[in-house]
Amino acid sequence: MKSFENNGWEGTQVIMDKAYEGDETRQLIVDWGMEPVVPPKSNRLRPWQYDKELYKKRNEVERWFRRLKGFRRTFSRFDKLDVVFMFFIHFALIVQALNSVNRP
């Protein structure tokens, strides 16, 4: 995956699920110049420190994807043009933001 190398991603923090906390995966992220943010599994002999507050943001991202799945058109890719697809992604995000503001 050379597309990540030397593209300005150095120093970026990558929030990962516990399923990807293996040594090889974390080392790959470090080799690319990024910082993995993933909690160690409970059976690790030598656990490491990670940014717990940043890791909590992972849940917010997952909830946004779940809400986007409510718009079947986004995950079925009915649109032929990338521009139309990106417009609908933006539209769906705007609708979700407006719904979250107007909830009691």
C-alpha positions in Angstrom: 0.0 0.0 0.0 2.4 2.6 -1.2 -0.4 5.2 -1.6 0.0 6.2 2.1 3.7 6.6 1.9 5.0 10.2 1.8 1.5 11.8 1.2 1.5 14.1 4.2 0.0 11.5 6.6 3.1 11.6 8.9 2.1 12.3 12.5 -1.6 11.4 11.9 -3.3 9.4 14.5 -5.1 6.3 13.3 -8.0 5.2 15.5 -8.3 1.4 15.2 -10.6 -1.3 16.6 -9.2 -3.8 19.1 -9.4 -6.5 16.4 -6.5 -4.7 14.7 -4.2 -4.3 17.7 -1.8 -7.0 16.5 1.9 -6.2 16.5 2.2 -6.4 12.7 -0.7 -4.0 12.1 0.5 -1.5 14.6 4.1 -1.7 13.2 2.8 -1.1 9.7 1.0 2.1 10.9 4.2 3.2 12.7 6.3 2.5 9.6 4.0 4.8 7.6 4.8 7.6 10.1 1.4 7.5 11.8 0.5 6.9 15.4 -1.9 3.9 16.1 -4.6 4.7 18.7 -5.8 1.3 19.8 -6.3 -0.3 23.2 -4.4 -3.5 24.0 -6.4 -6.6 24.5 -6.8 -7.7 28.1 -4.5 -10.7 27.7 -1.5 -8.7 26.5 1.6 -9.3 28.6 3.0 -5.8 27.9 0.1 -3.4 27.4 0.9 0.1 26.0 -0.5 3.5 26.6 -3.0 5.1 24.2 -5.1 8.3 24.0 -8.3 7.2 25.6 -10.2 10.4 24.8 -9.3 10.2 21.2 -10.3 6.5 21.1 -13.8 7.4 22.3 -14.3 9.4 19.1 -14.2 6.1 17.2 -17.7 5.4 18.4 -18.9 8.7 16.9 -17.6 7.8 13.5 -19.2 4.4 13.7 -22.5 5.9 14.6 -22.3 8.3 11.6 -21.7 5.3 9.2 -24.7 3.5 10.8 -26.9 6.6 10.1 -25.6 6.8 6.5 -26.7 3.2 6.0 -30.2 4.4 6.4 -29.8 6.1 3.0 -29.8 3.0 0.9 -28.7 4.9 -2.1 -25.3 5.6 -0.6 -24.4 2.0 0.0 -26.0 0.6 -3.2 -24.2 3.1 -5.4 -27.2 3.8 -7.7 -25.4 6.9 -9.1 -23.1 6.5 -12.1 -21.1 9.7 -11.6 -18.8 10.3 -8.6 -20.0 13.9 -8.4 -23.6 12.8 -7.9 -22.6 10.2 -5.4 -20.6 12.7 -3.4 -23.5 15.2 -3.5 -25.8 12.6 -2.0 -23.3 11.7 0.7 -23.1 15.4 1.6 -26.9 15.7 1.4 -27.3 12.7 3.8 -24.9 14.2 6.3 -26.7 17.5 6.2 -30.1 15.8 6.8 -28.6 13.8 9.7 -27.1 17.0 11.2 -30.4 18.8 10.9 -32.2 15.9 12.5 -29.8 15.8 15.4 -30.2 19.5 16.0 -34.0 19.3 16.0 -34.4 16.4 18.4 -35.6 17.3 21.9 
